Amino acid sequence: MNARDFSVVVDALPFLWKGLQFSLLLTAVAFVAGLVLGTGLVLVQHLQVPVPAQLAKGYVAVIRSIPLIMVLFWFFFLVPLIAGWMFNNGRPMPVGGVLTAFLTFSLFAAAYYS
């Protein structure tokens, strides 16, 4: 194999294109959802409604202090167990990687935008 052989890259272009499309979609959805949720968090804090303002401040402080990869792991592994325990007779509810990514990136962006 030659050091300048780009056939591997050319062969992988369809997969790279699909990955780029997903990344752009994830970015757009997380941006919009984070902006909406973050604006709501700021409004709750600004209006100084006692309990919701403290909950919003706590949410922002907690989410901003936890690495994103940890939140991704929690939503992928822990949330299905808790939801299954609460709603599905103890069996884990399947969440999936795509939904996990969209939720966690949106919630994470909301904490930073607020």
Jmol script that loads the backbone (N, CA, C; Angstrom):
load data "model"
ATOM      1  N   MET A   1       0.838  -1.171   0.000  1.00  0.00           N
ATOM      2  CA  MET A   1       0.000   0.000   0.000  1.00  0.00           C
ATOM      3  C   MET A   1       0.889   1.243   0.000  1.00  0.00           C
ATOM      4  N   ASN A   2       0.596   2.118  -0.885  1.00  0.00           N
ATOM      5  CA  ASN A   2       1.337   3.351  -1.031  1.00  0.00           C
ATOM      6  C   ASN A   2       0.913   4.345   0.053  1.00  0.00           C
ATOM      7  N   ALA A   3       1.854   5.184   0.493  1.00  0.00           N
ATOM      8  CA  ALA A   3       1.543   6.162   1.535  1.00  0.00           C
ATOM      9  C   ALA A   3       0.546   7.206   1.047  1.00  0.00           C
ATOM     10  N   ARG A   4       0.441   7.374  -0.272  1.00  0.00           N
ATOM     11  CA  ARG A   4      -0.476   8.359  -0.832  1.00  0.00           C
ATOM     12  C   ARG A   4      -1.707   7.715  -1.456  1.00  0.00           C
ATOM     13  N   ASP A   5      -2.003   6.524  -1.038  1.00  0.00           N
ATOM     14  CA  ASP A   5      -3.150   5.801  -1.555  1.00  0.00           C
ATOM     15  C   ASP A   5      -4.416   6.233  -0.807  1.00  0.00           C
ATOM     16  N   PHE A   6      -5.276   6.974  -1.473  1.00  0.00           N
ATOM     17  CA  PHE A   6      -6.487   7.491  -0.860  1.00  0.00           C
ATOM     18  C   PHE A   6      -7.712   6.635  -1.186  1.00  0.00           C
ATOM     19  N   SER A   7      -7.493   5.434  -1.673  1.00  0.00           N
ATOM     20  CA  SER A   7      -8.634   4.601  -2.040  1.00  0.00           C
ATOM     21  C   SER A   7      -9.492   4.233  -0.822  1.00  0.00           C
ATOM     22  N   VAL A   8      -8.868   4.135   0.341  1.00  0.00           N
ATOM     23  CA  VAL A   8      -9.618   3.837   1.558  1.00  0.00           C
ATOM     24  C   VAL A   8     -10.565   4.994   1.871  1.00  0.00           C
ATOM     25  N   VAL A   9     -10.097   6.212   1.710  1.00  0.00           N
ATOM     26  CA  VAL A   9     -10.932   7.381   1.967  1.00  0.00           C
ATOM     27  C   VAL A   9     -12.056   7.450   0.947  1.00  0.00           C
ATOM     28  N   VAL A  10     -11.734   7.199  -0.303  1.00  0.00           N
ATOM     29  CA  VAL A  10     -12.747   7.240  -1.359  1.00  0.00           C
ATOM     30  C   VAL A  10     -13.801   6.173  -1.116  1.00  0.00           C
ATOM     31  N   ASP A  11     -13.379   4.995  -0.686  1.00  0.00           N
ATOM     32  CA  ASP A  11     -14.331   3.923  -0.389  1.00  0.00           C
ATOM     33  C   ASP A  11     -15.229   4.263   0.801  1.00  0.00           C
ATOM     34  N   ALA A  12     -14.707   5.058   1.730  1.00  0.00           N
ATOM     35  CA  ALA A  12     -15.463   5.398   2.933  1.00  0.00           C
ATOM     36  C   ALA A  12     -16.298   6.659   2.769  1.00  0.00           C
ATOM     37  N   LEU A  13     -16.239   7.329   1.642  1.00  0.00           N
ATOM     38  CA  LEU A  13     -16.958   8.589   1.461  1.00  0.00           C
ATOM     39  C   LEU A  13     -18.461   8.501   1.717  1.00  0.00           C
ATOM     40  N   PRO A  14     -19.166   7.461   1.301  1.00  0.00           N
ATOM     41  CA  PRO A  14     -20.603   7.399   1.633  1.00  0.00           C
ATOM     42  C   PRO A  14     -20.867   7.361   3.137  1.00  0.00           C
ATOM     43  N   PHE A  15     -20.022   6.651   3.880  1.00  0.00           N
ATOM     44  CA  PHE A  15     -20.186   6.573   5.329  1.00  0.00           C
ATOM     45  C   PHE A  15     -19.826   7.903   5.995  1.00  0.00           C
ATOM     46  N   LEU A  16     -18.783   8.538   5.484  1.00  0.00           N
ATOM     47  CA  LEU A  16     -18.401   9.849   6.006  1.00  0.00           C
ATOM     48  C   LEU A  16     -19.498  10.880   5.743  1.00  0.00           C
ATOM     49  N   TRP A  17     -20.125  10.805   4.572  1.00  0.00           N
ATOM     50  CA  TRP A  17     -21.204  11.733   4.228  1.00  0.00           C
ATOM     51  C   TRP A  17     -22.410  11.541   5.157  1.00  0.00           C
ATOM     52  N   LYS A  18     -22.750  10.276   5.450  1.00  0.00           N
ATOM     53  CA  LYS A  18     -23.863  10.009   6.370  1.00  0.00           C
ATOM     54  C   LYS A  18     -23.535  10.513   7.776  1.00  0.00           C
ATOM     55  N   GLY A  19     -22.306  10.331   8.194  1.00  0.00           N
ATOM     56  CA  GLY A  19     -21.887  10.819   9.504  1.00  0.00           C
ATOM     57  C   GLY A  19     -21.934  12.336   9.582  1.00  0.00           C
ATOM     58  N   LEU A  20     -21.514  13.005   8.498  1.00  0.00           N
ATOM     59  CA  LEU A  20     -21.573  14.461   8.465  1.00  0.00           C
ATOM     60  C   LEU A  20     -23.019  14.955   8.510  1.00  0.00           C
ATOM     61  N   GLN A  21     -23.901  14.294   7.789  1.00  0.00           N
ATOM     62  CA  GLN A  21     -25.310  14.675   7.810  1.00  0.00           C
ATOM     63  C   GLN A  21     -25.899  14.542   9.215  1.00  0.00           C
ATOM     64  N   PHE A  22     -25.588  13.430   9.871  1.00  0.00           N
ATOM     65  CA  PHE A  22     -26.091  13.231  11.242  1.00  0.00           C
ATOM     66  C   PHE A  22     -25.520  14.278  12.189  1.00  0.00           C
ATOM     67  N   SER A  23     -24.240  14.581  12.057  1.00  0.00           N
ATOM     68  CA  SER A  23     -23.614  15.583  12.926  1.00  0.00           C
ATOM     69  C   SER A  23     -24.247  16.956  12.739  1.00  0.00           C
ATOM     70  N   LEU A  24     -24.521  17.320  11.495  1.00  0.00           N
ATOM     71  CA  LEU A  24     -25.144  18.613  11.235  1.00  0.00           C
ATOM     72  C   LEU A  24     -26.578  18.661  11.761  1.00  0.00           C
ATOM     73  N   LEU A  25     -27.316  17.564  11.607  1.00  0.00           N
ATOM     74  CA  LEU A  25     -28.679  17.497  12.135  1.00  0.00           C
ATOM     75  C   LEU A  25     -28.670  17.575  13.659  1.00  0.00           C
ATOM     76  N   LEU A  26     -27.768  16.847  14.291  1.00  0.00           N
ATOM     77  CA  LEU A  26     -27.652  16.871  15.744  1.00  0.00           C
ATOM     78  C   LEU A  26     -27.302  18.277  16.235  1.00  0.00           C
ATOM     79  N   THR A  27     -26.399  18.931  15.541  1.00  0.00           N
ATOM     80  CA  THR A  27     -26.025  20.293  15.914  1.00  0.00           C
ATOM     81  C   THR A  27     -27.202  21.246  15.795  1.00  0.00           C
ATOM     82  N   ALA A  28     -27.948  21.155  14.700  1.00  0.00           N
ATOM     83  CA  ALA A  28     -29.083  22.056  14.487  1.00  0.00           C
ATOM     84  C   ALA A  28     -30.174  21.824  15.526  1.00  0.00           C
ATOM     85  N   VAL A  29     -30.509  20.574  15.779  1.00  0.00           N
ATOM     86  CA  VAL A  29     -31.564  20.265  16.747  1.00  0.00           C
ATOM     87  C   VAL A  29     -31.137  20.680  18.153  1.00  0.00           C
ATOM     88  N   ALA A  30     -29.901  20.381  18.530  1.00  0.00           N
ATOM     89  CA  ALA A  30     -29.416  20.755  19.860  1.00  0.00           C
ATOM     90  C   ALA A  30     -29.365  22.264  20.014  1.00  0.00           C
ATOM     91  N   PHE A  31     -29.012  22.967  18.953  1.00  0.00           N
ATOM     92  CA  PHE A  31     -28.972  24.426  19.011  1.00  0.00           C
ATOM     93  C   PHE A  31     -30.359  25.007  19.241  1.00  0.00           C
ATOM     94  N   VAL A  32     -31.319  24.572  18.446  1.00  0.00           N
ATOM     95  CA  VAL A  32     -32.678  25.121  18.555  1.00  0.00           C
ATOM     96  C   VAL A  32     -33.317  24.721  19.885  1.00  0.00           C
ATOM     97  N   ALA A  33     -33.260  23.443  20.221  1.00  0.00           N
ATOM     98  CA  ALA A  33     -33.865  22.987  21.478  1.00  0.00           C
ATOM     99  C   ALA A  33     -33.159  23.603  22.676  1.00  0.00           C
ATOM    100  N   GLY A  34     -31.838  23.689  22.619  1.00  0.00           N
ATOM    101  CA  GLY A  34     -31.089  24.304  23.709  1.00  0.00           C
ATOM    102  C   GLY A  34     -31.398  25.772  23.859  1.00  0.00           C
ATOM    103  N   LEU A  35     -31.588  26.449  22.731  1.00  0.00           N
ATOM    104  CA  LEU A  35     -31.929  27.867  22.783  1.00  0.00           C
ATOM    105  C   LEU A  35     -33.307  28.083  23.415  1.00  0.00           C
ATOM    106  N   VAL A  36     -34.254  27.256  23.040  1.00  0.00           N
ATOM    107  CA  VAL A  36     -35.612  27.378  23.600  1.00  0.00           C
ATOM    108  C   VAL A  36     -35.600  27.049  25.096  1.00  0.00           C
ATOM    109  N   LEU A  37     -34.995  25.916  25.464  1.00  0.00           N
ATOM    110  CA  LEU A  37     -34.956  25.522  26.873  1.00  0.00           C
ATOM    111  C   LEU A  37     -34.107  26.483  27.699  1.00  0.00           C
ATOM    112  N   GLY A  38     -32.980  26.913  27.140  1.00  0.00           N
ATOM    113  CA  GLY A  38     -32.121  27.850  27.846  1.00  0.00           C
ATOM    114  C   GLY A  38     -32.805  29.183  28.083  1.00  0.00           C
ATOM    115  N   THR A  39     -33.570  29.651  27.100  1.00  0.00           N
ATOM    116  CA  THR A  39     -34.333  30.888  27.273  1.00  0.00           C
ATOM    117  C   THR A  39     -35.375  30.720  28.372  1.00  0.00           C
ATOM    118  N   GLY A  40     -36.023  29.570  28.400  1.00  0.00           N
ATOM    119  CA  GLY A  40     -36.985  29.297  29.470  1.00  0.00           C
ATOM    120  C   GLY A  40     -36.317  29.284  30.843  1.00  0.00           C
ATOM    121  N   LEU A  41     -35.135  28.695  30.933  1.00  0.00           N
ATOM    122  CA  LEU A  41     -34.417  28.675  32.203  1.00  0.00           C
ATOM    123  C   LEU A  41     -34.043  30.083  32.656  1.00  0.00           C
ATOM    124  N   VAL A  42     -33.599  30.903  31.721  1.00  0.00           N
ATOM    125  CA  VAL A  42     -33.228  32.275  32.053  1.00  0.00           C
ATOM    126  C   VAL A  42     -34.444  33.067  32.500  1.00  0.00           C
ATOM    127  N   LEU A  43     -35.557  32.887  31.809  1.00  0.00           N
ATOM    128  CA  LEU A  43     -36.772  33.611  32.191  1.00  0.00           C
ATOM    129  C   LEU A  43     -37.234  33.224  33.589  1.00  0.00           C
ATOM    130  N   VAL A  44     -37.175  31.946  33.896  1.00  0.00           N
ATOM    131  CA  VAL A  44     -37.573  31.493  35.232  1.00  0.00           C
ATOM    132  C   VAL A  44     -36.654  32.100  36.282  1.00  0.00           C
ATOM    133  N   GLN A  45     -35.362  32.152  35.996  1.00  0.00           N
ATOM    134  CA  GLN A  45     -34.428  32.746  36.951  1.00  0.00           C
ATOM    135  C   GLN A  45     -34.628  34.253  37.063  1.00  0.00           C
ATOM    136  N   HIS A  46     -34.889  34.902  35.941  1.00  0.00           N
ATOM    137  CA  HIS A  46     -35.050  36.354  35.939  1.00  0.00           C
ATOM    138  C   HIS A  46     -36.330  36.794  36.645  1.00  0.00           C
ATOM    139  N   LEU A  47     -37.388  36.032  36.489  1.00  0.00           N
ATOM    140  CA  LEU A  47     -38.651  36.367  37.142  1.00  0.00           C
ATOM    141  C   LEU A  47     -38.616  36.098  38.648  1.00  0.00           C
ATOM    142  N   GLN A  48     -37.625  35.395  39.105  1.00  0.00           N
ATOM    143  CA  GLN A  48     -37.372  35.115  40.518  1.00  0.00           C
ATOM    144  C   GLN A  48     -38.565  34.482  41.223  1.00  0.00           C
ATOM    145  N   VAL A  49     -39.202  33.545  40.537  1.00  0.00           N
ATOM    146  CA  VAL A  49     -40.222  32.731  41.197  1.00  0.00           C
ATOM    147  C   VAL A  49     -39.444  31.780  42.108  1.00  0.00           C
ATOM    148  N   PRO A  50     -39.720  31.782  43.420  1.00  0.00           N
ATOM    149  CA  PRO A  50     -38.803  31.149  44.384  1.00  0.00           C
ATOM    150  C   PRO A  50     -38.377  29.714  44.063  1.00  0.00           C
ATOM    151  N   VAL A  51     -39.293  28.794  44.003  1.00  0.00           N
ATOM    152  CA  VAL A  51     -38.906  27.390  43.827  1.00  0.00           C
ATOM    153  C   VAL A  51     -38.406  27.103  42.409  1.00  0.00           C
ATOM    154  N   PRO A  52     -39.120  27.496  41.348  1.00  0.00           N
ATOM    155  CA  PRO A  52     -38.604  27.218  40.002  1.00  0.00           C
ATOM    156  C   PRO A  52     -37.268  27.896  39.712  1.00  0.00           C
ATOM    157  N   ALA A  53     -37.044  29.082  40.244  1.00  0.00           N
ATOM    158  CA  ALA A  53     -35.765  29.761  40.016  1.00  0.00           C
ATOM    159  C   ALA A  53     -34.616  28.988  40.653  1.00  0.00           C
ATOM    160  N   GLN A  54     -34.847  28.474  41.842  1.00  0.00           N
ATOM    161  CA  GLN A  54     -33.799  27.684  42.503  1.00  0.00           C
ATOM    162  C   GLN A  54     -33.563  26.362  41.769  1.00  0.00           C
ATOM    163  N   LEU A  55     -34.627  25.745  41.273  1.00  0.00           N
ATOM    164  CA  LEU A  55     -34.474  24.509  40.497  1.00  0.00           C
ATOM    165  C   LEU A  55     -33.702  24.773  39.205  1.00  0.00           C
ATOM    166  N   ALA A  56     -33.997  25.887  38.547  1.00  0.00           N
ATOM    167  CA  ALA A  56     -33.290  26.232  37.313  1.00  0.00           C
ATOM    168  C   ALA A  56     -31.823  26.496  37.592  1.00  0.00           C
ATOM    169  N   LYS A  57     -31.522  27.232  38.652  1.00  0.00           N
ATOM    170  CA  LYS A  57     -30.129  27.497  39.023  1.00  0.00           C
ATOM    171  C   LYS A  57     -29.399  26.201  39.355  1.00  0.00           C
ATOM    172  N   GLY A  58     -30.080  25.320  40.075  1.00  0.00           N
ATOM    173  CA  GLY A  58     -29.478  24.029  40.413  1.00  0.00           C
ATOM    174  C   GLY A  58     -29.215  23.181  39.182  1.00  0.00           C
ATOM    175  N   TYR A  59     -30.184  23.157  38.266  1.00  0.00           N
ATOM    176  CA  TYR A  59     -30.016  22.397  37.027  1.00  0.00           C
ATOM    177  C   TYR A  59     -28.809  22.907  36.243  1.00  0.00           C
ATOM    178  N   VAL A  60     -28.720  24.210  36.084  1.00  0.00           N
ATOM    179  CA  VAL A  60     -27.609  24.795  35.327  1.00  0.00           C
ATOM    180  C   VAL A  60     -26.281  24.485  36.008  1.00  0.00           C
ATOM    181  N   ALA A  61     -26.219  24.632  37.307  1.00  0.00           N
ATOM    182  CA  ALA A  61     -24.978  24.375  38.040  1.00  0.00           C
ATOM    183  C   ALA A  61     -24.556  22.913  37.930  1.00  0.00           C
ATOM    184  N   VAL A  62     -25.516  22.015  38.066  1.00  0.00           N
ATOM    185  CA  VAL A  62     -25.186  20.582  38.012  1.00  0.00           C
ATOM    186  C   VAL A  62     -24.758  20.168  36.608  1.00  0.00           C
ATOM    187  N   ILE A  63     -25.533  20.541  35.601  1.00  0.00           N
ATOM    188  CA  ILE A  63     -25.229  20.116  34.238  1.00  0.00           C
ATOM    189  C   ILE A  63     -23.904  20.699  33.761  1.00  0.00           C
ATOM    190  N   ARG A  64     -23.632  21.954  34.118  1.00  0.00           N
ATOM    191  CA  ARG A  64     -22.386  22.579  33.679  1.00  0.00           C
ATOM    192  C   ARG A  64     -21.170  21.996  34.382  1.00  0.00           C
ATOM    193  N   SER A  65     -21.360  21.345  35.521  1.00  0.00           N
ATOM    194  CA  SER A  65     -20.225  20.784  36.248  1.00  0.00           C
ATOM    195  C   SER A  65     -19.956  19.325  35.909  1.00  0.00           C
ATOM    196  N   ILE A  66     -20.814  18.708  35.109  1.00  0.00           N
ATOM    197  CA  ILE A  66     -20.655  17.297  34.745  1.00  0.00           C
ATOM    198  C   ILE A  66     -20.200  17.217  33.289  1.00  0.00           C
ATOM    199  N   PRO A  67     -19.221  16.374  32.989  1.00  0.00           N
ATOM    200  CA  PRO A  67     -18.796  16.220  31.591  1.00  0.00           C
ATOM    201  C   PRO A  67     -19.920  15.641  30.719  1.00  0.00           C
ATOM    202  N   LEU A  68     -19.945  16.060  29.474  1.00  0.00           N
ATOM    203  CA  LEU A  68     -20.987  15.612  28.543  1.00  0.00           C
ATOM    204  C   LEU A  68     -20.992  14.100  28.385  1.00  0.00           C
ATOM    205  N   ILE A  69     -19.839  13.482  28.364  1.00  0.00           N
ATOM    206  CA  ILE A  69     -19.783  12.027  28.183  1.00  0.00           C
ATOM    207  C   ILE A  69     -20.470  11.307  29.343  1.00  0.00           C
ATOM    208  N   MET A  70     -20.382  11.876  30.547  1.00  0.00           N
ATOM    209  CA  MET A  70     -21.053  11.273  31.694  1.00  0.00           C
ATOM    210  C   MET A  70     -22.569  11.383  31.548  1.00  0.00           C
ATOM    211  N   VAL A  71     -23.048  12.516  31.082  1.00  0.00           N
ATOM    212  CA  VAL A  71     -24.489  12.690  30.873  1.00  0.00           C
ATOM    213  C   VAL A  71     -24.973  11.738  29.780  1.00  0.00           C
ATOM    214  N   LEU A  72     -24.174  11.570  28.739  1.00  0.00           N
ATOM    215  CA  LEU A  72     -24.524  10.605  27.682  1.00  0.00           C
ATOM    216  C   LEU A  72     -24.636   9.193  28.250  1.00  0.00           C
ATOM    217  N   PHE A  73     -23.689   8.791  29.074  1.00  0.00           N
ATOM    218  CA  PHE A  73     -23.750   7.456  29.694  1.00  0.00           C
ATOM    219  C   PHE A  73     -24.981   7.315  30.583  1.00  0.00           C
ATOM    220  N   TRP A  74     -25.292   8.332  31.368  1.00  0.00           N
ATOM    221  CA  TRP A  74     -26.456   8.263  32.235  1.00  0.00           C
ATOM    222  C   TRP A  74     -27.729   8.092  31.429  1.00  0.00           C
ATOM    223  N   PHE A  75     -27.867   8.890  30.366  1.00  0.00           N
ATOM    224  CA  PHE A  75     -29.092   8.795  29.572  1.00  0.00           C
ATOM    225  C   PHE A  75     -29.168   7.486  28.802  1.00  0.00           C
ATOM    226  N   PHE A  76     -28.051   6.931  28.424  1.00  0.00           N
ATOM    227  CA  PHE A  76     -28.083   5.693  27.643  1.00  0.00           C
ATOM    228  C   PHE A  76     -28.276   4.468  28.530  1.00  0.00           C
ATOM    229  N   PHE A  77     -27.652   4.474  29.712  1.00  0.00           N
ATOM    230  CA  PHE A  77     -27.701   3.288  30.558  1.00  0.00           C
ATOM    231  C   PHE A  77     -28.643   3.413  31.752  1.00  0.00           C
ATOM    232  N   LEU A  78     -28.658   4.564  32.417  1.00  0.00           N
ATOM    233  CA  LEU A  78     -29.399   4.689  33.660  1.00  0.00           C
ATOM    234  C   LEU A  78     -30.860   5.071  33.451  1.00  0.00           C
ATOM    235  N   VAL A  79     -31.142   5.980  32.551  1.00  0.00           N
ATOM    236  CA  VAL A  79     -32.517   6.424  32.321  1.00  0.00           C
ATOM    237  C   VAL A  79     -33.424   5.270  31.864  1.00  0.00           C
ATOM    238  N   PRO A  80     -32.980   4.388  30.953  1.00  0.00           N
ATOM    239  CA  PRO A  80     -33.852   3.252  30.598  1.00  0.00           C
ATOM    240  C   PRO A  80     -34.174   2.341  31.789  1.00  0.00           C
ATOM    241  N   LEU A  81     -33.207   2.184  32.704  1.00  0.00           N
ATOM    242  CA  LEU A  81     -33.473   1.361  33.886  1.00  0.00           C
ATOM    243  C   LEU A  81     -34.491   2.025  34.807  1.00  0.00           C
ATOM    244  N   ILE A  82     -34.317   3.317  35.033  1.00  0.00           N
ATOM    245  CA  ILE A  82     -35.246   4.032  35.912  1.00  0.00           C
ATOM    246  C   ILE A  82     -36.637   4.100  35.283  1.00  0.00           C
ATOM    247  N   ALA A  83     -36.698   4.420  33.987  1.00  0.00           N
ATOM    248  CA  ALA A  83     -37.991   4.490  33.307  1.00  0.00           C
ATOM    249  C   ALA A  83     -38.662   3.116  33.276  1.00  0.00           C
ATOM    250  N   GLY A  84     -37.889   2.074  33.081  1.00  0.00           N
ATOM    251  CA  GLY A  84     -38.450   0.728  33.109  1.00  0.00           C
ATOM    252  C   GLY A  84     -38.973   0.354  34.475  1.00  0.00           C
ATOM    253  N   TRP A  85     -38.258   0.754  35.503  1.00  0.00           N
ATOM    254  CA  TRP A  85     -38.700   0.489  36.864  1.00  0.00           C
ATOM    255  C   TRP A  85     -39.990   1.237  37.162  1.00  0.00           C
ATOM    256  N   MET A  86     -40.113   2.465  36.640  1.00  0.00           N
ATOM    257  CA  MET A  86     -41.293   3.272  36.936  1.00  0.00           C
ATOM    258  C   MET A  86     -42.498   2.908  36.068  1.00  0.00           C
ATOM    259  N   PHE A  87     -42.269   2.608  34.783  1.00  0.00           N
ATOM    260  CA  PHE A  87     -43.384   2.483  33.844  1.00  0.00           C
ATOM    261  C   PHE A  87     -43.519   1.130  33.158  1.00  0.00           C
ATOM    262  N   ASN A  88     -42.497   0.307  33.184  1.00  0.00           N
ATOM    263  CA  ASN A  88     -42.478  -0.876  32.325  1.00  0.00           C
ATOM    264  C   ASN A  88     -42.293  -2.171  33.121  1.00  0.00           C
ATOM    265  N   ASN A  89     -42.808  -2.236  34.324  1.00  0.00           N
ATOM    266  CA  ASN A  89     -42.753  -3.448  35.154  1.00  0.00           C
ATOM    267  C   ASN A  89     -41.339  -3.953  35.392  1.00  0.00           C
ATOM    268  N   GLY A  90     -40.385  -3.049  35.542  1.00  0.00           N
ATOM    269  CA  GLY A  90     -39.024  -3.439  35.876  1.00  0.00           C
ATOM    270  C   GLY A  90     -38.135  -3.772  34.703  1.00  0.00           C
ATOM    271  N   ARG A  91     -38.692  -3.852  33.507  1.00  0.00           N
ATOM    272  CA  ARG A  91     -37.866  -4.126  32.330  1.00  0.00           C
ATOM    273  C   ARG A  91     -37.347  -2.812  31.760  1.00  0.00           C
ATOM    274  N   PRO A  92     -36.051  -2.724  31.427  1.00  0.00           N
ATOM    275  CA  PRO A  92     -35.522  -1.470  30.881  1.00  0.00           C
ATOM    276  C   PRO A  92     -36.237  -1.072  29.595  1.00  0.00           C
ATOM    277  N   MET A  93     -36.513   0.219  29.479  1.00  0.00           N
ATOM    278  CA  MET A  93     -37.143   0.744  28.268  1.00  0.00           C
ATOM    279  C   MET A  93     -36.044   1.089  27.266  1.00  0.00           C
ATOM    280  N   PRO A  94     -36.160   0.603  26.044  1.00  0.00           N
ATOM    281  CA  PRO A  94     -35.126   0.939  25.063  1.00  0.00           C
ATOM    282  C   PRO A  94     -35.202   2.412  24.674  1.00  0.00           C
ATOM    283  N   VAL A  95     -34.071   3.103  24.780  1.00  0.00           N
ATOM    284  CA  VAL A  95     -34.017   4.514  24.428  1.00  0.00           C
ATOM    285  C   VAL A  95     -33.297   4.676  23.094  1.00  0.00           C
ATOM    286  N   GLY A  96     -32.173   4.033  22.923  1.00  0.00           N
ATOM    287  CA  GLY A  96     -31.427   4.110  21.676  1.00  0.00           C
ATOM    288  C   GLY A  96     -30.417   5.239  21.678  1.00  0.00           C
ATOM    289  N   GLY A  97     -29.419   5.073  20.859  1.00  0.00           N
ATOM    290  CA  GLY A  97     -28.330   6.032  20.803  1.00  0.00           C
ATOM    291  C   GLY A  97     -28.698   7.368  20.192  1.00  0.00           C
ATOM    292  N   VAL A  98     -29.540   7.359  19.178  1.00  0.00           N
ATOM    293  CA  VAL A  98     -29.893   8.605  18.495  1.00  0.00           C
ATOM    294  C   VAL A  98     -30.720   9.496  19.415  1.00  0.00           C
ATOM    295  N   LEU A  99     -31.733   8.942  20.050  1.00  0.00           N
ATOM    296  CA  LEU A  99     -32.558   9.726  20.976  1.00  0.00           C
ATOM    297  C   LEU A  99     -31.720  10.221  22.151  1.00  0.00           C
ATOM    298  N   THR A 100     -30.832   9.374  22.647  1.00  0.00           N
ATOM    299  CA  THR A 100     -29.942   9.774  23.729  1.00  0.00           C
ATOM    300  C   THR A 100     -29.096  10.963  23.319  1.00  0.00           C
ATOM    301  N   ALA A 101     -28.539  10.919  22.122  1.00  0.00           N
ATOM    302  CA  ALA A 101     -27.696  12.023  21.646  1.00  0.00           C
ATOM    303  C   ALA A 101     -28.497  13.309  21.527  1.00  0.00           C
ATOM    304  N   PHE A 102     -29.671  13.243  20.935  1.00  0.00           N
ATOM    305  CA  PHE A 102     -30.475  14.448  20.766  1.00  0.00           C
ATOM    306  C   PHE A 102     -30.887  15.041  22.120  1.00  0.00           C
ATOM    307  N   LEU A 103     -31.331  14.201  23.045  1.00  0.00           N
ATOM    308  CA  LEU A 103     -31.753  14.697  24.356  1.00  0.00           C
ATOM    309  C   LEU A 103     -30.592  15.298  25.138  1.00  0.00           C
ATOM    310  N   THR A 104     -29.502  14.565  25.229  1.00  0.00           N
ATOM    311  CA  THR A 104     -28.405  15.043  26.068  1.00  0.00           C
ATOM    312  C   THR A 104     -27.752  16.289  25.493  1.00  0.00           C
ATOM    313  N   PHE A 105     -27.546  16.339  24.199  1.00  0.00           N
ATOM    314  CA  PHE A 105     -26.944  17.533  23.608  1.00  0.00           C
ATOM    315  C   PHE A 105     -27.868  18.732  23.775  1.00  0.00           C
ATOM    316  N   SER A 106     -29.165  18.526  23.654  1.00  0.00           N
ATOM    317  CA  SER A 106     -30.115  19.629  23.830  1.00  0.00           C
ATOM    318  C   SER A 106     -30.137  20.120  25.273  1.00  0.00           C
ATOM    319  N   LEU A 107     -30.198  19.201  26.221  1.00  0.00           N
ATOM    320  CA  LEU A 107     -30.223  19.592  27.628  1.00  0.00           C
ATOM    321  C   LEU A 107     -28.907  20.240  28.054  1.00  0.00           C
ATOM    322  N   PHE A 108     -27.813  19.734  27.521  1.00  0.00           N
ATOM    323  CA  PHE A 108     -26.502  20.293  27.826  1.00  0.00           C
ATOM    324  C   PHE A 108     -26.368  21.693  27.243  1.00  0.00           C
ATOM    325  N   ALA A 109     -26.830  21.874  26.003  1.00  0.00           N
ATOM    326  CA  ALA A 109     -26.759  23.189  25.382  1.00  0.00           C
ATOM    327  C   ALA A 109     -27.641  24.185  26.127  1.00  0.00           C
ATOM    328  N   ALA A 110     -28.794  23.751  26.602  1.00  0.00           N
ATOM    329  CA  ALA A 110     -29.705  24.642  27.331  1.00  0.00           C
ATOM    330  C   ALA A 110     -29.022  25.182  28.594  1.00  0.00           C
ATOM    331  N   ALA A 111     -28.293  24.320  29.291  1.00  0.00           N
ATOM    332  CA  ALA A 111     -27.620  24.763  30.510  1.00  0.00           C
ATOM    333  C   ALA A 111     -26.547  25.809  30.179  1.00  0.00           C
ATOM    334  N   TYR A 112     -25.843  25.627  29.094  1.00  0.00           N
ATOM    335  CA  TYR A 112     -24.801  26.588  28.732  1.00  0.00           C
ATOM    336  C   TYR A 112     -25.390  27.867  28.145  1.00  0.00           C
ATOM    337  N   TYR A 113     -26.467  27.786  27.406  1.00  0.00           N
ATOM    338  CA  TYR A 113     -27.065  28.986  26.827  1.00  0.00           C
ATOM    339  C   TYR A 113     -27.711  29.855  27.895  1.00  0.00           C
ATOM    340  N   SER A 114     -28.198  29.220  28.965  1.00  0.00           N
ATOM    341  CA  SER A 114     -28.858  30.025  29.990  1.00  0.00           C
ATOM    342  C   SER A 114     -27.832  30.809  30.779  1.00  0.00           C
TER     343      SER A 114
END
end "model"
wireframe off; spacefill off
backbone 0.3
color backbone group
